[in-house]
Amino acid sequence: MKDMIPVDRKMSTMQDSKISARGVQVYYGETHAIKDVSVEIADNTVTAFIGPSGCGKSTFLRCLNRMNDTIDSARVSGDILIDGEDIYDPRVDPVQLRAKVGMVFQKPNPFPKSIYDNVAYGPKIHGLARNKADLDEIVEKSLRKAALWEEAKDRLDKPGTGLSGGQQQRLCIARAIATAPEVLLMDEPCSALDPIATAQVEELIDELRQSYSVVIVTHSMQQAARVSQKTAFFHLGNLVEYDDTDKIFTNPQDPRTESYISGRIG
Amino acid sequence: MSDATTDMSGGKSAPAAHGSLLSESPLMKKRNAAEARFKMYGLLAIVIGLVFLIFLVVSILRNGLPAFTQTVVNVEFTLTQEQFDEAESKMLKTAAYTEYFVNDVTQTLQQRGLDVDFDGDTIERVMGKVGGDLRTFYRENPDQIGQPVEFELSAASRVDRYLQGQLTRDMVVDGRFLEVADLDLVDALAEAGIIGSAFDWNFITGTDTGVDNPGGAGIGASVIGSFFMMMVVLLLSLPIGVAASIYLEEFAPKNRWTDLIEVNISNLAAVPSIVFGILGLAVFIQFAHLPQSAPLVGGLVLTLMTLPTIVISTRASLKSVPPSIRDAALGVGASKMQSVFHHVLPLAMPGILTGTIIGLAQALGETAPLLLIGMVGYVAREYPDGLVSGLLDPNSAMPAQIYTWAARSDEAFFEKAWGGIIILMIFLLTMNIIAIILRRKFERRW
C-alpha cells in the first residue's frame, strides 16, 4: 500500500514527522472526549502526553493504533497519518496497523503463557519467523532490547505472570517490539511499578528512541521531563500546548500549562 | 475538608465523648450483639442443611443398599447320565429336572435333621425356574454330568425381604408369587446354612424385567440409554452452546436484537423441563417422525434444555477473562478471532467445562421430558447391539427407570428404585468430581 500513494508521503508537511494528526475529534456516545487535536510526532523521538486524569491523553493515544475500534460507542473523526497514510482509511486493516504501531499498557498484562511464548506470539501470527531458529533469535533480540534477557534467559519456559511487576512490564515491552513496530505507544507504563522498576523502564524508553518513535502517556511530570524530548499538555479534551519538553517545563506559553506543572490544577 | 480538620482539633471535649477504650460503649455492645446473632443464624442454617443432607444420604443408603445384594441358595447337585437320558426322553423335561432337584434338596435337609414337605412349585416360587436352568446348564456342559456341581441359585425377592425381616408371615397372602407354607422351606434352608447373600451383579449389569419379577430387574440397559443420551447432549450442546456464546459475547454488535436474544436465553434456562418434553414430542416425534422412546430423541430434548445453561455459564466465563488480555492480544496485532481463540477461550475453558458438566449432570437426572417422549414406562428388556441401535432403538434412562420402578405396584420394586438412585448419585458425583479436577487442571495462576 505504501507504493500506491507515494505522492501523499512527499506532501507531508514536516520532513521527519512520523505521525501527523489533524483535527482529531473523538466522541464516546454523547461525550466529546477529544476536541480538535492536531499534532505532529517526530520519528526517533520520545513524545510525552501529560495532563490531569480524564483529559483524553490515553484516548488520543489509543486512536493512534485504532484500539478505540474495540469500544462500540467510540467515534473518531479527523485525519491521523502515519508515514503519510491515513490509518482511518477504509482500506486499512487495524490488525495490520497494530503490527506497525505497538502498544504497552498501563497494567503489565503478559499472557498467562511462558516468557518465550509471550514474546514469540506476535512474530508467529505475523509470520515474521520462517523457522524455530529465526523465532529464537527474535525472542532473544527483543528480550535484550527490553533489558530482560539476563534475568529471563534461564527461565524462558516459565510463565510470564510469575515475573515481578517491573519485569512483567519489560516483558510486555519486549512483546511489543518483537513484531518490529515503527511506533511504540505506552499508556502510563510505569504507573503500577515501584521507583526502581520505573527507573529501569525509563532507561529502556530512552534506548528505544534509537529505533522507534515512542509516544508515552504519563501522569508523572518528572517522568515526562526525564524521558521525553517533546511534550504535549492535554486539558479537558483539548491539546493546550505542544512543544519541546524543556520549553514546556521551563517556559510554558499557556497559563493552564503553567498551573498544571506548578501543581495548581490537576 | 479544612473546616472539618479545624473542628476536630479545636474541640477540646472530643476525647471525653469517646469515653474509656477499656469498656464497651452501649452502641458498640448493640453492634457486637447483632454481629454475634448474625453468625448464629448462619451457623444454624448450615447445621440445618447438614442435618437434611445426612438424613437424605442415610435414608438412600438404608433403603437402596439391599438392592445390591441378593439371597442365594447354594446347592451341590449331581446329575447322573441315566437321569439325564431319562429326563430328556420325557414329555415335560424341565419338570423332571425340578423333581431331581427337589429330591436332592430334601436329602440334603434330611441329612441335617430337617424335615420339610415341599414340591416343584414351591421351589419355583422360592428360587425361580430351577428345572429350566439345570437343563440349560447340562445341555451346554455335558461333561459335568455325573460330577457334583455347586449351583448358586438366586432366591425370589420376597424371600429376600422375608429374610431381612421386611416381610413377615402374617403379611404373606397365598398367591402365585409366594405361599405361607413356602416359608417353612426358606426357614429350613436358612437353618441348614445353604441360603446366604451375595453381591447382585445382575442389578448393575442386568436389564429391566416385567412387573412380576422384581428380583431379576437390573439397571444396566437404562445406564446405556442414559449414556447414549448424554453423548448426544454433549456432542450437540457443547459446540452449539460455546459457538453461540462466543459470537454473542465477542463478536455480536450490542443492539436491540442481541439484547432480545440474551433475555430469551436467560428465560429459557428457567423454563420447566416438561415444556421441553412436549416440544420434543411435537417436533421430533410427531413432526420429524423420529422413533419413540429412542435415546436420540431424549438426547435432543435434553440438548434443548442444557443449551441455555451452557450458554449462560460460557458467557459468564468469557466475561470474567480480564479485558487486559484482549487488549494485549489486539495490541500485538492479533485479529479478533486470534485473540478469542488463542487467549480468551483457553482462559475461559475451566468455566466452560464446569458449566457443561453441570448442565450434563442436570440433564442426566431429568425425568419429566422423558415422560413425554415415551422413555418412562418403557421396559428396557435388552441391551442395544451397536451404535445405531443404541441411538434409535427404544430404551429407558436411569431416572426414567427409577420412576418406572417406583410406580410399579409390587413393593419389591421400591428397593430397586432406591438402589437405582444410588447408581444415579454415583454417576452425578463422578461427573462433579471430573468437573472439579478439570477446573483445577486448566486453571491458570495469575
Boltz contact constraints between the chains, C-beta under 6 A:
constraints:
  - contact:
      token1: [A, 72]
      token2: [B, 254]
      max_distance: 6.0
  - contact:
      token1: [A, 95]
      token2: [B, 333]
      max_distance: 6.0
  - contact:
      token1: [A, 95]
      token2: [B, 335]
      max_distance: 6.0
  - contact:
      token1: [A, 98]
      token2: [B, 333]
      max_distance: 6.0
  - contact:
      token1: [A, 99]
      token2: [B, 333]
      max_distance: 6.0
  - contact:
      token1: [A, 103]
      token2: [B, 331]
      max_distance: 6.0
  - contact:
      token1: [A, 105]
      token2: [B, 327]
      max_distance: 6.0
  - contact:
      token1: [A, 107]
      token2: [B, 324]
      max_distance: 6.0
  - contact:
      token1: [A, 109]
      token2: [B, 324]
      max_distance: 6.0
  - contact:
      token1: [A, 109]
      token2: [B, 328]
      max_distance: 6.0
  - contact:
      token1: [A, 112]
      token2: [B, 444]
      max_distance: 6.0
  - contact:
      token1: [A, 122]
      token2: [B, 332]
      max_distance: 6.0
  - contact:
      token1: [A, 125]
      token2: [B, 334]
      max_distance: 6.0
  - contact:
      token1: [A, 125]
      token2: [B, 338]
      max_distance: 6.0
  - contact:
      token1: [A, 161]
      token2: [B, 446]
      max_distance: 6.0
  - contact:
      token1: [A, 179]
      token2: [B, 332]
      max_distance: 6.0
  - contact:
      token1: [A, 179]
      token2: [B, 333]
      max_distance: 6.0
